[in-house]
Amino acid sequence: MASLKIRGDLGDTSRPALETARLVLRAPRFADAPAVAALVNDCRIAENTSRIPHPYRLADAEDWITLANADPRDEILLITLRDGTFAGACGLEWRDAPNPEIGYWLGVPFWGQGYATEAVRALIDKAFGDLGHEALEAGARTTNAASRRVLEKCGFQWTGVGLYRIRAINSAAPFDRFCLERRIWASLKSWGQTNARHLA
């Protein structure tokens, strides 16, 4: 699992950044809007999420940043590389469910390098370790095998399939639904620490 360091020196002191081996996850700022709009304006990203429109314009990014973290229970973060390169976004949001939902997307140039798994693990550790959640929910479009693998590698268990509206294609599509409970996370964390000691 990712080891975290909390940093508060990246602008938004009310939402400290999370730091992993290769990434810094921080709250979005209004100045990030052009980079967000440029990276997410790709139908391959939008068609695998429920709420990202396509085309994605600067005004969409500005609206998203304005609304990000409006609910104090939410935790919306940009995924950046250590050198500051913007790579995507992730977050915990309260929707119409008893538990927060974790979501994420990466720009196409950053696919296949393990960044999503690293970011999601950091967010999960914060959700259970710092925020005290008992369970997290997530979804991945059934045709998005890479996203399902991220969730499975992070310990999420499949709970069923639901039909969700995808804004970018103006239609509904099936999504696999997943859940991760605190007790599973705690077991995975302790197993990983035990395994690391034996390998040393």
Backbone as CSV, one residue per row, in Angstrom:
resi,resn,N_x,N_y,N_z,CA_x,CA_y,CA_z,C_x,C_y,C_z
1,MET,0.838,-1.179,0.000,0.000,0.000,0.000,0.888,1.249,0.000
2,ALA,0.364,2.364,-0.489,1.119,3.597,-0.566,1.378,4.140,0.832
3,SER,2.613,4.625,1.073,2.853,5.294,2.337,2.570,6.773,2.121
4,LEU,1.907,7.378,3.085,1.443,8.743,2.920,2.222,9.695,3.790
5,LYS,2.395,10.905,3.284,2.830,12.024,4.082,1.833,13.129,3.810
6,ILE,1.380,13.806,4.820,0.442,14.904,4.645,1.253,16.180,4.512
7,ARG,0.933,16.951,3.488,1.605,18.235,3.296,0.547,19.314,3.206
8,GLY,0.769,20.416,3.834,-0.162,21.529,3.788,0.402,22.729,3.073
9,ASP,1.487,22.586,2.337,2.173,23.734,1.745,1.845,23.936,0.270
10,LEU,0.784,23.338,-0.210,0.486,23.432,-1.641,-0.681,24.362,-1.944
11,GLY,-1.005,25.266,-1.054,-2.021,26.257,-1.375,-3.285,26.134,-0.544
12,ASP,-3.940,25.012,-0.541,-5.197,24.845,0.174,-4.907,24.167,1.509
13,THR,-4.737,24.978,2.553,-4.376,24.407,3.852,-5.546,23.718,4.528
14,SER,-6.783,23.994,4.063,-7.919,23.306,4.656,-8.019,21.871,4.152
15,ARG,-7.410,21.572,3.039,-7.370,20.220,2.494,-5.904,19.875,2.213
16,PRO,-5.203,19.343,3.200,-3.786,19.017,2.985,-3.604,18.030,1.842
17,ALA,-2.489,18.136,1.181,-2.173,17.226,0.087,-1.765,15.864,0.629
18,LEU,-1.959,14.846,-0.198,-1.476,13.497,0.100,-0.280,13.249,-0.807
19,GLU,0.747,12.674,-0.253,1.954,12.414,-1.015,2.228,10.915,-1.030
20,THR,2.455,10.351,-2.211,2.819,8.940,-2.350,4.222,8.867,-2.939
21,ALA,4.670,7.695,-3.289,6.020,7.529,-3.836,6.238,8.362,-5.088
22,ARG,5.216,8.438,-5.966,5.399,9.142,-7.236,4.442,10.296,-7.454
23,LEU,3.478,10.485,-6.542,2.394,11.422,-6.792,2.177,12.388,-5.637
24,VAL,1.562,13.515,-5.971,1.017,14.433,-4.977,-0.447,14.629,-5.346
25,LEU,-1.326,14.359,-4.403,-2.766,14.549,-4.590,-3.152,15.789,-3.803
26,ARG,-3.688,16.793,-4.497,-4.001,18.061,-3.841,-5.331,18.603,-4.333
27,ALA,-5.907,19.510,-3.565,-7.173,20.138,-3.944,-6.974,20.963,-5.220
28,PRO,-7.974,20.966,-6.093,-7.863,21.784,-7.310,-7.961,23.271,-6.994
29,ARG,-7.251,24.058,-7.781,-7.293,25.515,-7.682,-7.856,26.061,-8.982
30,PHE,-8.391,27.267,-8.918,-8.982,27.861,-10.112,-7.955,27.986,-11.241
31,ALA,-6.700,28.220,-10.905,-5.646,28.339,-11.921,-5.397,27.020,-12.657
32,ASP,-5.905,25.908,-12.121,-5.730,24.599,-12.767,-6.703,24.372,-13.917
33,ALA,-7.706,25.219,-14.063,-8.776,24.990,-15.031,-8.277,24.743,-16.457
34,PRO,-7.353,25.543,-17.000,-6.898,25.256,-18.372,-6.262,23.874,-18.523
35,ALA,-5.463,23.450,-17.548,-4.823,22.129,-17.623,-5.858,21.019,-17.502
36,VAL,-6.832,21.208,-16.620,-7.897,20.212,-16.467,-8.656,20.081,-17.784
37,ALA,-9.072,21.206,-18.349,-9.847,21.182,-19.598,-9.074,20.524,-20.727
38,ALA,-7.793,20.823,-20.833,-6.989,20.254,-21.921,-6.830,18.740,-21.774
39,LEU,-6.613,18.268,-20.552,-6.335,16.838,-20.359,-7.589,15.981,-20.445
40,VAL,-8.697,16.456,-19.888,-9.892,15.616,-19.818,-10.727,15.683,-21.106
41,ASN,-10.408,16.569,-22.006,-11.175,16.703,-23.250,-10.814,15.580,-24.228
42,ASP,-11.148,14.374,-23.846,-10.862,13.181,-24.647,-12.032,12.219,-24.450
43,CYS,-12.658,11.832,-25.533,-13.855,10.982,-25.403,-13.546,9.653,-24.732
44,ARG,-12.300,9.173,-24.811,-11.952,7.902,-24.159,-12.057,8.009,-22.640
45,ILE,-11.865,9.206,-22.108,-12.047,9.416,-20.669,-13.525,9.590,-20.361
46,ALA,-14.164,10.519,-21.073,-15.555,10.879,-20.777,-16.505,9.696,-20.896
47,GLU,-16.307,8.835,-21.887,-17.251,7.735,-22.093,-17.139,6.647,-21.034
48,ASN,-16.132,6.744,-20.172,-15.983,5.780,-19.082,-16.358,6.358,-17.723
49,THR,-16.903,7.569,-17.717,-17.360,8.193,-16.480,-18.822,8.581,-16.643
50,SER,-19.488,8.804,-15.551,-20.910,9.146,-15.656,-21.145,10.634,-15.870
51,ARG,-20.280,11.506,-15.355,-20.607,12.931,-15.349,-19.726,13.832,-16.193
52,ILE,-18.641,13.347,-16.749,-17.770,14.214,-17.550,-18.374,14.386,-18.943
53,PRO,-18.622,15.649,-19.353,-19.162,15.870,-20.699,-18.066,15.776,-21.763
54,HIS,-18.486,15.603,-23.003,-17.547,15.684,-24.129,-18.251,16.369,-25.279
55,PRO,-17.678,17.410,-25.858,-16.369,17.976,-25.516,-16.369,18.638,-24.133
56,TYR,-15.189,18.751,-23.577,-14.993,19.338,-22.255,-14.293,20.673,-22.453
57,ARG,-14.953,21.725,-22.055,-14.448,23.077,-22.301,-13.891,23.702,-21.023
58,LEU,-13.246,24.847,-21.183,-12.692,25.567,-20.047,-13.787,25.890,-19.023
59,ALA,-14.956,26.283,-19.488,-16.059,26.596,-18.575,-16.468,25.372,-17.752
60,ASP,-16.383,24.177,-18.351,-16.693,22.949,-17.604,-15.685,22.752,-16.469
61,ALA,-14.407,22.982,-16.768,-13.368,22.837,-15.747,-13.552,23.862,-14.636
62,GLU,-13.881,25.089,-15.002,-14.100,26.127,-13.999,-15.293,25.782,-13.109
63,ASP,-16.362,25.284,-13.717,-17.535,24.860,-12.928,-17.177,23.722,-11.984
64,TRP,-16.427,22.732,-12.486,-16.044,21.585,-11.667,-15.193,22.028,-10.478
65,ILE,-14.229,22.904,-10.730,-13.359,23.377,-9.646,-14.159,24.179,-8.630
66,THR,-15.096,24.999,-9.095,-15.933,25.785,-8.192,-16.747,24.880,-7.273
67,LEU,-17.264,23.781,-7.824,-18.114,22.875,-7.046,-17.330,21.817,-6.268
68,ALA,-16.075,21.581,-6.645,-15.266,20.562,-5.960,-15.152,20.918,-4.483
69,ASN,-15.413,19.953,-3.651,-15.308,20.098,-2.204,-16.306,21.093,-1.621
70,ALA,-17.382,21.415,-2.369,-18.429,22.289,-1.818,-19.105,21.622,-0.626
71,ASP,-19.275,20.290,-0.708,-19.777,19.523,0.428,-18.560,19.199,1.301
72,PRO,-18.524,19.623,2.550,-17.337,19.390,3.382,-17.008,17.919,3.594
73,ARG,-17.959,17.021,3.315,-17.683,15.587,3.455,-16.902,15.050,2.258
74,ASP,-16.945,15.774,1.125,-16.263,15.312,-0.086,-14.766,15.580,-0.001
75,GLU,-14.015,14.829,-0.759,-12.559,14.970,-0.831,-12.175,14.831,-2.303
76,ILE,-12.095,15.948,-3.033,-11.776,15.940,-4.456,-10.347,16.436,-4.619
77,LEU,-9.517,15.649,-5.304,-8.097,15.957,-5.421,-7.616,15.811,-6.862
78,LEU,-6.674,16.670,-7.241,-5.974,16.486,-8.506,-4.840,15.499,-8.285
79,ILE,-4.568,14.700,-9.286,-3.431,13.782,-9.260,-2.319,14.451,-10.053
80,THR,-1.209,14.741,-9.385,-0.061,15.324,-10.072,1.164,14.456,-9.833
81,LEU,2.054,14.455,-10.805,3.336,13.801,-10.616,4.173,14.660,-9.674
82,ARG,5.265,14.114,-9.159,6.116,14.838,-8.218,6.656,16.140,-8.805
83,ASP,6.820,16.186,-10.136,7.336,17.408,-10.767,6.240,18.437,-11.032
84,GLY,5.001,18.151,-10.594,3.898,19.079,-10.762,3.040,18.827,-11.992
85,THR,3.436,17.882,-12.842,2.657,17.572,-14.043,1.288,17.057,-13.649
86,PHE,0.250,17.670,-14.193,-1.121,17.271,-13.907,-1.446,15.990,-14.671
87,ALA,-1.956,14.965,-13.964,-2.208,13.666,-14.588,-3.669,13.228,-14.527
88,GLY,-4.479,13.787,-13.627,-5.865,13.351,-13.511,-6.497,13.847,-12.235
89,ALA,-7.546,13.155,-11.799,-8.252,13.549,-10.576,-8.829,12.316,-9.900
90,CYS,-9.049,12.439,-8.604,-9.684,11.366,-7.844,-10.458,12.002,-6.697
91,GLY,-11.338,11.230,-6.108,-12.066,11.805,-5.002,-13.005,10.846,-4.317
92,LEU,-13.471,11.297,-3.170,-14.526,10.637,-2.398,-15.708,11.576,-2.408
93,GLU,-16.865,11.081,-2.818,-18.057,11.913,-2.846,-19.224,11.185,-2.208
94,TRP,-20.054,11.944,-1.525,-21.296,11.407,-0.974,-22.373,11.587,-2.021
95,ARG,-22.989,10.507,-2.424,-24.089,10.563,-3.388,-25.336,10.031,-2.701
96,ASP,-26.093,9.223,-3.375,-27.318,8.655,-2.794,-27.061,7.273,-2.223
97,ALA,-26.030,7.140,-1.441,-25.653,5.840,-0.886,-25.265,6.035,0.577
98,PRO,-25.248,4.959,1.341,-24.887,5.086,2.754,-23.397,5.334,2.982
99,ASN,-22.581,5.107,1.951,-21.132,5.270,2.065,-20.629,6.178,0.948
100,PRO,-19.488,6.838,1.154,-18.953,7.660,0.077,-18.490,6.792,-1.096
101,GLU,-18.511,7.392,-2.274,-18.065,6.694,-3.479,-16.724,7.254,-3.920
102,ILE,-15.822,6.355,-4.276,-14.518,6.763,-4.764,-14.561,6.769,-6.290
103,GLY,-13.983,7.788,-6.878,-13.928,7.892,-8.332,-12.576,8.436,-8.749
104,TYR,-12.227,8.241,-10.008,-10.921,8.683,-10.494,-10.913,8.671,-12.015
105,TRP,-10.036,9.460,-12.579,-9.758,9.406,-14.008,-8.333,9.894,-14.217
106,LEU,-7.712,9.383,-15.254,-6.359,9.802,-15.647,-6.376,10.239,-17.093
107,GLY,-5.537,11.214,-17.421,-5.340,11.576,-18.814,-4.713,10.414,-19.563
108,VAL,-5.065,10.276,-20.825,-4.604,9.136,-21.628,-3.087,8.953,-21.607
109,PRO,-2.262,10.023,-21.657,-0.808,9.797,-21.627,-0.307,9.117,-20.358
110,PHE,-1.137,9.065,-19.322,-0.718,8.498,-18.042,-1.310,7.122,-17.775
111,TRP,-2.022,6.567,-18.734,-2.610,5.236,-18.576,-1.520,4.167,-18.547
112,GLY,-1.797,3.083,-17.850,-0.936,1.899,-17.881,0.365,2.020,-17.107
113,GLN,0.479,2.988,-16.201,1.722,3.176,-15.449,1.545,3.007,-13.946
114,GLY,0.361,2.557,-13.534,0.111,2.318,-12.118,-0.261,3.548,-11.315
115,TYR,-0.426,4.691,-11.957,-0.758,5.915,-11.221,-2.147,5.850,-10.587
116,ALA,-3.114,5.300,-11.291,-4.473,5.226,-10.736,-4.487,4.375,-9.470
117,THR,-3.837,3.229,-9.501,-3.788,2.364,-8.319,-3.103,3.071,-7.164
118,GLU,-2.014,3.756,-7.440,-1.281,4.469,-6.387,-2.143,5.578,-5.772
119,ALA,-2.837,6.326,-6.610,-3.692,7.412,-6.123,-4.881,6.866,-5.328
120,VAL,-5.511,5.821,-5.847,-6.672,5.253,-5.172,-6.263,4.660,-3.819
121,ARG,-5.123,4.002,-3.756,-4.667,3.461,-2.464,-4.450,4.582,-1.448
122,ALA,-3.874,5.693,-1.873,-3.665,6.824,-0.965,-4.999,7.378,-0.473
123,LEU,-5.951,7.489,-1.370,-7.268,8.006,-0.997,-8.000,7.041,-0.058
124,ILE,-7.870,5.750,-0.309,-8.472,4.743,0.577,-7.859,4.833,1.975
125,ASP,-6.535,4.951,2.047,-5.872,5.057,3.347,-6.375,6.285,4.110
126,LYS,-6.573,7.383,3.411,-7.108,8.580,4.072,-8.553,8.348,4.517
127,ALA,-9.355,7.724,3.656,-10.769,7.501,3.972,-10.946,6.658,5.225
128,PHE,-10.159,5.614,5.356,-10.289,4.739,6.516,-9.426,5.207,7.687
129,GLY,-8.211,5.643,7.385,-7.282,6.011,8.451,-7.570,7.346,9.097
130,ASP,-7.871,8.368,8.291,-8.063,9.717,8.822,-9.530,10.110,8.956
131,LEU,-10.357,9.701,8.003,-11.744,10.147,7.973,-12.700,9.197,8.688
132,GLY,-12.234,7.990,9.003,-13.030,7.070,9.810,-14.207,6.411,9.115
133,HIS,-14.190,6.330,7.786,-15.300,5.675,7.077,-15.285,4.171,7.353
134,GLU,-16.455,3.565,7.313,-16.581,2.123,7.534,-16.574,1.340,6.232
135,ALA,-16.949,1.979,5.129,-16.969,1.305,3.828,-16.901,2.361,2.728
136,LEU,-16.410,1.948,1.574,-16.358,2.797,0.379,-17.021,2.053,-0.762
137,GLU,-17.660,2.789,-1.649,-18.260,2.206,-2.832,-17.539,2.733,-4.066
138,ALA,-17.651,2.020,-5.167,-17.027,2.444,-6.422,-17.737,1.764,-7.576
139,GLY,-17.507,2.288,-8.752,-18.075,1.695,-9.955,-17.106,1.822,-11.106
140,ALA,-17.227,0.920,-12.053,-16.420,0.962,-13.273,-17.283,0.436,-14.410
141,ARG,-17.268,1.140,-15.514,-18.035,0.678,-16.664,-17.598,-0.740,-17.007
142,THR,-18.543,-1.590,-17.338,-18.225,-3.008,-17.564,-17.212,-3.200,-18.689
143,THR,-17.129,-2.255,-19.614,-16.162,-2.355,-20.712,-14.798,-1.793,-20.334
144,ASN,-14.652,-1.257,-19.127,-13.402,-0.633,-18.694,-12.630,-1.587,-17.777
145,ALA,-11.975,-2.552,-18.388,-11.250,-3.578,-17.625,-10.133,-2.981,-16.778
146,ALA,-9.470,-1.957,-17.268,-8.360,-1.357,-16.517,-8.854,-0.755,-15.207
147,SER,-9.991,-0.081,-15.238,-10.531,0.520,-14.025,-10.981,-0.556,-13.038
148,ARG,-11.575,-1.621,-13.541,-11.958,-2.724,-12.651,-10.719,-3.333,-11.984
149,ARG,-9.626,-3.457,-12.731,-8.382,-4.005,-12.159,-7.847,-3.101,-11.048
150,VAL,-7.935,-1.791,-11.242,-7.494,-0.864,-10.195,-8.263,-1.136,-8.907
151,LEU,-9.580,-1.216,-9.009,-10.398,-1.452,-7.823,-10.087,-2.794,-7.173
152,GLU,-9.938,-3.833,-7.982,-9.634,-5.161,-7.437,-8.272,-5.185,-6.755
153,LYS,-7.262,-4.518,-7.345,-5.930,-4.468,-6.729,-5.966,-3.726,-5.398
154,CYS,-6.917,-2.824,-5.246,-7.044,-2.050,-4.010,-7.928,-2.739,-2.973
155,GLY,-8.428,-3.935,-3.289,-9.186,-4.711,-2.323,-10.698,-4.628,-2.451
156,PHE,-11.203,-3.856,-3.399,-12.646,-3.763,-3.583,-13.212,-5.103,-4.035
157,GLN,-14.416,-5.400,-3.572,-15.099,-6.633,-3.941,-16.330,-6.297,-4.768
158,TRP,-16.540,-7.077,-5.794,-17.662,-6.875,-6.705,-18.970,-7.132,-5.971
159,THR,-19.961,-6.237,-6.174,-21.250,-6.394,-5.504,-22.420,-6.513,-6.474
160,GLY,-22.201,-6.256,-7.764,-23.292,-6.355,-8.725,-23.091,-5.418,-9.895
161,VAL,-24.128,-5.282,-10.696,-24.088,-4.421,-11.878,-25.267,-3.463,-11.817
162,GLY,-25.020,-2.228,-12.181,-26.083,-1.228,-12.239,-26.037,-0.492,-13.563
163,LEU,-27.146,0.093,-13.927,-27.234,0.864,-15.168,-27.135,2.345,-14.806
164,TYR,-26.171,3.048,-15.420,-25.932,4.451,-15.101,-25.876,5.280,-16.374
165,ARG,-26.386,6.504,-16.266,-26.390,7.422,-17.402,-24.997,8.009,-17.574
166,ILE,-24.503,8.008,-18.803,-23.204,8.578,-19.134,-23.453,9.857,-19.927
167,ARG,-23.088,10.952,-19.331,-23.352,12.258,-19.935,-22.722,12.404,-21.319
168,ALA,-21.498,11.916,-21.499,-20.775,12.106,-22.753,-21.415,11.400,-23.937
169,ILE,-22.093,10.289,-23.689,-22.726,9.558,-24.792,-24.248,9.716,-24.787
170,ASN,-24.757,10.475,-23.800,-26.191,10.744,-23.681,-27.015,9.455,-23.692
171,SER,-26.526,8.478,-22.947,-27.195,7.185,-22.879,-26.771,6.500,-21.585
172,ALA,-27.409,5.402,-21.290,-27.057,4.615,-20.107,-26.209,3.418,-20.509
173,ALA,-25.400,2.966,-19.571,-24.542,1.801,-19.808,-24.357,1.062,-18.486
174,PRO,-24.059,-0.233,-18.550,-23.856,-0.994,-17.309,-22.505,-0.689,-16.660
175,PHE,-22.541,-0.591,-15.346,-21.340,-0.395,-14.538,-21.266,-1.515,-13.510
176,ASP,-20.081,-2.085,-13.342,-19.838,-2.999,-12.229,-19.762,-2.174,-10.961
177,ARG,-20.383,-2.666,-9.894,-20.364,-1.981,-8.613,-19.462,-2.738,-7.647
178,PHE,-18.746,-2.001,-6.817,-17.780,-2.571,-5.882,-17.915,-1.921,-4.509
179,CYS,-17.453,-2.640,-3.494,-17.436,-2.127,-2.126,-16.143,-2.581,-1.442
180,LEU,-15.599,-1.711,-0.609,-14.443,-2.063,0.220,-14.804,-1.696,1.653
181,GLU,-14.773,-2.689,2.523,-15.080,-2.466,3.931,-13.798,-2.237,4.717
182,ARG,-13.928,-1.482,5.798,-12.776,-1.161,6.638,-12.029,-2.422,7.093
183,ARG,-12.757,-3.478,7.465,-12.100,-4.689,7.976,-11.245,-5.359,6.901
184,ILE,-11.701,-5.309,5.644,-10.904,-5.873,4.541,-9.649,-5.028,4.343
185,TRP,-9.834,-3.703,4.341,-8.688,-2.796,4.202,-7.667,-3.046,5.312
186,ALA,-8.139,-3.162,6.561,-7.237,-3.382,7.688,-6.485,-4.706,7.536
187,SER,-7.168,-5.736,7.063,-6.509,-7.029,6.842,-5.442,-6.923,5.764
188,LEU,-5.776,-6.234,4.675,-4.810,-6.068,3.591,-3.607,-5.258,4.053
189,LYS,-3.843,-4.230,4.839,-2.738,-3.411,5.355,-1.826,-4.241,6.248
190,SER,-2.414,-5.014,7.172,-1.585,-5.793,8.088,-0.871,-6.919,7.347
191,TRP,-1.531,-7.531,6.367,-0.879,-8.577,5.583,0.290,-8.003,4.797
192,GLY,0.100,-6.831,4.217,1.159,-6.194,3.443,2.350,-5.851,4.310
193,GLN,2.114,-5.386,5.545,3.211,-5.059,6.440,3.935,-6.322,6.888
194,THR,3.197,-7.373,7.185,3.807,-8.644,7.582,4.625,-9.213,6.440
195,ASN,4.046,-9.208,5.234,4.727,-9.730,4.060,6.003,-8.943,3.775
196,ALA,5.954,-7.613,3.925,7.137,-6.780,3.664,8.246,-7.100,4.647
197,ARG,7.885,-7.367,5.932,8.914,-7.708,6.929,9.569,-9.040,6.578
198,HIS,8.774,-10.009,6.086,9.340,-11.312,5.743,10.235,-11.251,4.513
199,LEU,9.950,-10.327,3.622,10.748,-10.197,2.411,12.042,-9.442,2.635
200,ALA,12.120,-8.687,3.733,13.297,-7.852,4.006,14.480,-8.693,4.460
